[in-house]
Amino acid sequence: MSTTHTNDWHWPNFSETLCGTMNDRERLGLPDHYVQGRLDADIANAFQSLYGLPKPSLVEKISDSSFTLAERIACGNLLALLGDPRIQIRNPTMVHIAGGDVQIGLPKDQVGDVMQRFDGLGLNRIWIDKECPQHAVHLAPYKLAIYPVTNAEYQAFLLDTGYADIPTSWDFRRYPLERANHPVYTVTPQAADTYAAWLATRTGRAFRLPTEAEWEWAAMGPCSHEFPWGAKFDADLCNTAESGLFNSTPVGVFVGGESPFGLADMAGNVEEYVSDPYQAYPEGAFVKDHLVDIHGAYRVARGGSFARFRDLARTKRRHGHNPKSPTYAMGFRLAESI
């Protein structure tokens, strides 16, 4: 399936200086007037044609690459309303990762190449410098959730605990049933930690957030893929701004975009907090960028989102939450110690 876009949307090309003067719609290449989403009509048509199918059929189709992206999204949205059997709140699907001695980070001599290949996105070189140097890390065996934590799972946590951190993406503080199986986003890193601790207590299992190294290894695999599926960016394999959707999608609908370990949505949909605060890599330089200016110490996030461009979908990219922009969709994924 090839990617097409409306005539009113284009991939923006801007310098870092120009980026600082743009509003969020301009940064995303959107006009001031309303335009219909790229797949809105196709999703609506697919919704009508798929309505009435039993849940097992919808689950089967959502992971079938012979169906279009619009059809898979429609299947997911129907499952959100019906109850998605893929989402098991007390027993999330986890993937075992063997660990071992792995290489994390970017060789310093590749920074220029990254800047050249992603020219036009307003990148500051120091953002890529944060990925350096490449270094060895020993990982104990661990598990990582196949999907990021969803709205349905987060609602169960809120109801059980009375925790006060309600996502700001829940309009009027109401649970979005129609997005039950979409990743929860606009949560704080403290809320993500608290959720993991709650589930660990309720299940007796060692749930937590992944470390940066665990997340990166799970996303890139032994071939050190730049994107979870390989070396070349493909807007049909992840929900980033290039897809033209500008909204979250049901987990697992971007078939073919999985990491080498079979993990879904690691390059888009929502950004994912890890357990580590930002610090320089061993023998690397501490980068004092705008996030340090805003936060001082801040929690690292990984992966892209539906409101960010392809540079953040790189498996090595280290970033975080910018509270000055409403286009940051911050979520999280569970790890489990073995």
TIFI-842951 format. One record per residue (C-alpha): residue in three letters; x, y, z. Coordinates in steps of 0.1 Angstrom, whole numbers, plus 5000, padded with zeros to 4 digits. Example, Ala and Ser with C-alpha at 12.3 -4.5 7.8 and 13.67 -1.06 7.14 Angstrom:
TIFI-842951
ALA512349555078SER513749895071
***
This chain:
TIFI-842951
MET500050005000SER501550344990THR501250645012THR499150934998HIS498451275013THR495851545009ASN496751844988ASP496552065020TRP499351875038HIS502951865030TRP506151755047PRO507552085060ASN511052185055PHE512452425079SER515652525097GLU516052505134THR515852885136LEU512552895116CYS511152605137GLY511452825168THR509153085153MET506452845141ASN503252745158ASP502452375162ARG500152355131GLU502952515110ARG505552275124LEU503251985113GLY502752125078LEU499052195084PRO497152495071ASP495152725093HIS491852595079TYR490352255086VAL491351965064GLN490051615065GLY492451355077ARG494251145051LEU492350825059ASP489150955076ALA486850865048ASP488450525042ILE488250445079ALA484650545081ASN483850325050ALA485750035064PHE483950075098GLN480650035080SER481749735061LEU483249555091TYR480549645116GLY478849325130LEU481849095126PRO482648895157LYS485648995178PRO487748695168SER487448795131LEU488349155140VAL491449045159GLU492448825130LYS492049105104ILE493849375126SER497149185121ASP496649085085SER498849275061SER496449195032PHE494049445047THR494649815042LEU495750035071ALA492350205071GLU490649855075ARG493049755103ILE492350085121ALA488650035117CYS488949685131GLY490849825161ASN488350105167LEU485449845167LEU487349635192ALA487749945214LEU484049965217LEU483449585219GLY486349505243ASP489649415228PRO490749065238ARG494349145231ILE494349385261GLN494649175293ILE495049435321ARG496449195347ASN498448985322PRO499849195294THR501449015266MET505249025272VAL508148925249HIS511148755264ILE514448915254ALA517648725262GLY519849025270GLY523648985270ASP526449215260VAL525049465235GLN526149785218ILE523950095225GLY524250445211LEU525550615180PRO529250615168LYS530450985169ASP531450975133GLN527850905122VAL526351235136GLY527051425104ASP525351155083VAL522251155105MET522051535102GLN522351525064ARG519751245060PHE517251425082ASP517951775069GLY514851995067LEU513351885100GLY514952165121LEU517351945140ASN519952085163ARG523151885161ILE523451855199TRP520251655199ILE522051385179ASP525251425200LYS523251295229GLU523250955213CYS527050935214PRO529250745219GLN528350395210HIS529150185240ALA528849835255VAL526049755280HIS525349425297LEU521649345299ALA520149075321PRO517348885305TYR514049075307LYS510649105292LEU509049395273ALA505349445266ILE504349395230TYR502149705232PRO502350035250VAL499950065280THR496450155267ASN493650375279ALA491750075291GLU494649955313TYR495250305327GLN491550345335ALA491650015356PHE494550155375LEU492750485382LEU489650315394ASP491550075416THR493850335432GLY492050675430TYR495350815416ALA494851175407ASP496951195375ILE494351185348PRO495651225313THR495051565298SER494151385265TRP491051255282ASP488751545274PHE486951685305ARG488651415325ARG486351145310TYR487550805299PRO487650785261LEU485850445255GLU486350485217ARG490050485223ALA490150205249ASN492850015230HIS494850315219PRO497950395239VAL497350625269TYR499250955265THR499751285282VAL500851115314THR503751205336PRO506750985342GLN505750965379ALA502350825368ALA504050575346ASP506150455375THR503150435397TYR501150235372ALA504049985369ALA504349955407TRP500549915410LEU500449625385ALA503449465401THR501749475435ARG498449335421THR500049055402GLY503148965422ARG505249015391ALA508249245387PHE506749505363ARG508549835358LEU509550075331PRO512449965308THR515850125310GLU517050325281ALA519350045270GLU516649775273TRP514249985252GLU516850065225TRP518049705222ALA514449585220ALA513649835193MET516749785171GLY517849425177PRO521249275168CYS521349435134SER521149785150HIS518249895128GLU517750265125PHE514050205126PRO512449905142TRP511849735109GLY515149825092ALA517350105077LYS514850305056PHE511950515070ASP508550405057ALA505450615066ASP503250305061LEU504850125090CYS504450365119ASN502150635131THR504250945129ALA503451285114GLU504451155080SER501450925080GLY499151225080LEU496851075107PHE497651315136ASN495851105161SER496550795181THR495650455166PRO494750115181VAL497849935192GLY499349685167VAL497749805135PHE500949905117VAL501749555105GLY505349515093GLY506549795116GLU507449565145SER510849545160PRO513149245155PHE511649105187GLY508049145174LEU507249455195ALA504649695180ASP504450075179MET508050135189ALA508550395162GLY505350595165ASN501850625180VAL503050775214GLU506450855228GLU507450625256TYR509050715289VAL511850495302SER513150465337ASP516250665333PRO516751045337TYR518951195310GLN522651175316ALA525651165293TYR526650825280PRO529950685293GLU532850895279GLY530251125263ALA529551485269PHE526551615288VAL524251805264LYS522652115279ASP519752165255HIS516252325258LEU515052025279VAL517652095305ASP516852465304ILE513152375310HIS513352095335GLY516852075349ALA516851695353TYR514351525330ARG513151175322VAL514151035288ALA511550925263ARG512050705233GLY510250645200GLY508150885179SER504550975180PHE501651065158ALA502551435163ARG506351415157PHE508351355126ARG510451055116ASP513651175133LEU512151085167ALA511250745154ARG514950645152THR515750375176LYS518750555190ARG517150895195ARG517051035231HIS514551295239GLY511951405265HIS508751595272ASN508551965262PRO505652115282LYS505752425261SER504252235232PRO500852065232THR502051825204TYR503951595228ALA502151265233MET503851105262GLY503050745271PHE504950435283ARG505450055279LEU506049795306ALA509149595312GLU509349295336SER512449165354ILE513048795352
***
